[in-house]
Amino acid sequence: MISEDQLVSELWARDVPFLMGEQTNPEPLLDPATLIQSLAQSNEARIRMALIPLFLRHPEFSSEVIRADERLSPAEQLYLRFYYTATVLLQKKYQERLMKVIGGQIQLPDLFSEKLGITLDTDLDEALIRLGKRHQVLSGRIINWVETYEHSAERFVKYVEKFG
């Protein structure tokens, strides 16, 4: 298992300054699928939440998501699938702000909405609410998931707006 410190360092090395910690290596050591898998497998919610800013910063990693998903337990797959799908919506919601600080990016493809039993339509806020409710049902955890998704995205976007 990869340590939390190493995961934080990997995120910083990939220009995802979401979690406090030290960047022990200036270059990433993990391939994207292993990083995604390791974040989803973490016992720490704050580490799992880093999936959202990772996908916002690196939508090109969407090509590695299925490979990571196949390596996860069903419970871990839920985290990855919900956080990834939330990021699909949040990327559209924050598109203008992201464009100013990161530049043009590819759109994240919808990989999991059908498996999660939801539809992603044009009303982003409604789709996020449906996603959050479905997350409650499938996880059995009555948490405000929408706020969790939004917090991760907003914190990351504000940081890159302020510090570049």
ZIWOBEL-V508889 format. One record per pair of residues at least 12 apart in sequence whose ideal C-beta (glycine too) atoms are under 7 Angstrom apart, sorted by sequence separation. I is the first residue (numbers start at 0). GAP is how many residues later the second one is. If there is no record, write none. Layout:
BEGIN
I;GAP
I;GAP
END
This chain:
BEGIN
8;12
12;12
38;12
67;12
117;12
7;13
8;13
12;13
117;13
131;13
8;14
12;14
13;14
131;14
8;15
12;15
35;15
38;15
4;16
8;16
90;16
117;16
4;17
90;17
116;17
128;17
9;18
115;18
127;18
4;19
9;19
64;19
9;20
87;20
86;21
127;21
87;22
9;25
35;25
18;27
83;27
84;27
35;28
39;28
83;28
84;28
31;29
35;29
50;29
54;29
6;31
18;31
32;31
36;31
40;31
47;31
51;31
55;31
80;31
84;31
88;31
92;31
6;32
17;32
31;32
35;32
39;32
50;32
54;32
58;32
87;32
91;32
50;33
15;34
32;34
36;34
51;34
55;34
80;34
81;34
6;35
17;35
32;35
36;35
40;35
47;35
51;35
55;35
80;35
88;35
1;36
39;36
15;37
15;38
51;38
88;38
10;39
39;39
88;39
3;40
6;40
39;40
15;41
14;42
55;42
85;42
3;43
10;43
13;43
13;44
35;44
56;45
65;45
85;45
58;46
59;46
61;46
64;46
84;46
58;47
61;47
58;48
58;49
61;49
81;49
54;53
81;53
101;58
89;59
93;59
97;59
100;59
77;60
96;60
100;60
77;61
85;63
89;63
93;63
100;63
96;64
51;97
55;97
48;99
52;99
51;100
55;100
51;101
48;103
52;103
17;137
17;138
16;142
END
